[in-house]
């Protein structure tokens, strides 16, 4: 028996109210996270609000979840899915083609080789050595290869994977990216890296996970190294666009030939007839162009970037709320070992790539 029109109309305001309440709840939690991340003790570790957000969200989701009305789940899911796509697109305002041109071909080659090699090695190690599922392996590799938590978010959206898989990948970013902030300057000052200022900038920017972690580590070398490292890091961020486009086409072809896995089985029939190009990746590229052409006043760009960081924090917090520790525990050691393999490659392989780039363009 179908529901009456009056019942349907009564349900719509109720569901809309639950959605709004869920979004407001996540925004309040994200605001608290932002204040928490600004504390000197946390900021000094190079932990961005995004990382603090997923931890705080996971704590709430596993300890206090019963205190949240069920109707609010729609708002939490909205933040973890749709809001995150919008926020990733606006991340493009942090990158300009002029900055990338400043380090020229060496920075571009460094970034491209490290991104491709790290994605390949990380995915192979995760799936073949650690027997992880495809999505967890890809997310872990992406976090190390491109831009930490932001890359995990972008890949999670394209793969349409489960929240706990993103949480495991972000855990790897937190652990090994934070370790880099302390390890890299020590290795440099000890003379073990055999790099000049330009080389240090290429190496730090090309192999450390998060933007904040890159700045934190390179600032212990010199302002010049910090400048180069930041630009190289943003070049890696730029590569998120072509990588996501290739990933979308690859996923579509696999689904079209019936190779969808358990997470995407429900999407296979729908996704097989259209190319899965993530629109937010194209939005990211569009905002890079907007920033490069200086179409917005600097004050407006800074304001939008601040709002975008908050939106990304909301998305990470929502992902944390949807994460269950029991699910993370199932693949935790294997995912962490995959992250360790990726990290070992970034340190050793990344250093070899940096030496080769310096010799090639020196």
Buried (B, 14 or more C-beta within 10 A) or exposed (E): EEEEEEEEEEEEEEEEBBBBBBBEBBBEBBBBBBEBBEEEEBBEBBBBBBBBBBBBBBEBBBEEEEEBEEBBBBBBBBBBBEBBBBBBBBBBBBBBEEBBBEBEEBBBBBBBBBBEBBBEBBBBBBBEEBEBBBBBBBBBBBBBBBBBBBBBBBBBBBBBBBBBBBBBBBBBBBBBBBBBBBBBBEBBEEEEBEBEBBBBBBBBBBBBBBBBBBBBBBBBBEEBBBBBBBBBBBBBBBBBBEBBBEBBEEBBEBBBEEEBBEBBEEBBEEBBEEEBBBEBBBBBBEBBEBBBEEEBEEEEBEEBBEEBBBBBBBBBBBBBBBBBBEBBEEBBEBBBBBBBBBBBBBBEBBBEBBBEBBEEBE
